[in-house]
Amino acid sequence: MASAAQPTLASTIWSSHLSSHEGAEPPAKRRKLATNLHDTDSALEGGLDYGSITCISAEADSGAREFTLAVIASHLLAETDAVATVIDSTLSFDIRRLHQRLVEALQSRGEVDGQGKGMEALGRLKIMKVFDFIGLTESLTEFREDVEGGRGVAAVQPSQRASPTGPKGTIGDSEDEGEEMLDDAPSPSPRQQPAQKAPDAPKDVKESCGLLIIENITQLAAPLLKNNHAQGQALLTSFMRSLSHLTRANNLCTLLLNNTTTYAQAKEESPSIFSSCAARPALGKTFQYALDVHLLLHVVPKTAADARAVYGGDQHKRQRQRAEMVSVVEVLQDRRWGRVGRWAPFAVDVDGRLKDVV
């Protein structure tokens, strides 16, 4: 009979760990995606994290889409080879407004050809339209092949973007691929095929700077949970694990847009530090456990007078319409860096521009 393994003292393991790390270089500085809002970037210690999944659970009309456009513009203009991908299930992505944000940012930097530079930045943005959860998984598979295969948007030459059947504005689905395959000429026989050239040695590639946005995860996952909660939860969990691995392996900044719900009689307190906020993130707690950073976006009155007008009752009904509201982003969950409880206000003007609250 084999003897049991001898136990090892915890102090011995810890001493070995310390000795192995003596003289080691400090970890590299975390890469951040700035929102260009002073208070928000301060609360997030520089902005959104690369290599992490960030989810924004947002109330309606709280500025989530404007916030997303600002993040995309900041990412695309940070470097000349920065690429971004938007998986859109709402079919309402505002490209015109994004171009405006890009042109305004470029002009503020002193760029003369803001329009041309803005169009060049849009050329590094992919938009993949999906209609259900199956389409989401297929889009993520295509995205993974692009990232891990080194076939980014910036690597595609303008002459290669046009297909034989005419230009396309979006990523083709499997049916389009099947039609193109039927139109292709028959492949030559094995004797006629030229010898395949050995792939070139990989060149030095700097750290990935990709941005992936999924809008809206609730719209795609909620039907699965409603039809069969157990099976839907299993599919959603498996998808999030795959997304987490892809994000970390390629140092992506992954941003998910999520809805919120409000219960008339909730058993648990709202996760918000604001007592007036009754919003709760959709998709349940199991989904939240798969996130690295979870942000809640909602609106609150700007001043105490505005709060009295909004919550003061019938005597303030006339003032309620004139009350000024601002958006607030607060950190509900932070797996690594301990920013839970931090918050920052910002305002959205009539043209969709974000600005700090003065």
Secondary structure, DSSP 8 states (H G I E B T S, - for coil): ---------HHHHHHHHHHHTTT--------EE--S-HHHHHHTTSSEETTEEEEEEE-TTSSHHHHHHHHHHHHHHHSTT--EEEEESSS---HHHHHHHHHHHHHHTT-S-HHHHHHHHHTTEEEEE--SHHHHHHHHHHHHHHHHTT--GGGS-HHHH-BTTB--SS---HHHHHHHHHHS-----TTTS-----------------EEEEETHHHHHHHHHHH-HHHHHHHHHHHHHHHHHHHHHTT-EEEEEE-EE--SS-SS--SSSSTT---EETTHHHHHTT-SEEEEEEEEESSHHHHHHHHS-GGGHHHHTT--EEEEEEEEEETTT--TT-EEEEEE-TTS-EEE--
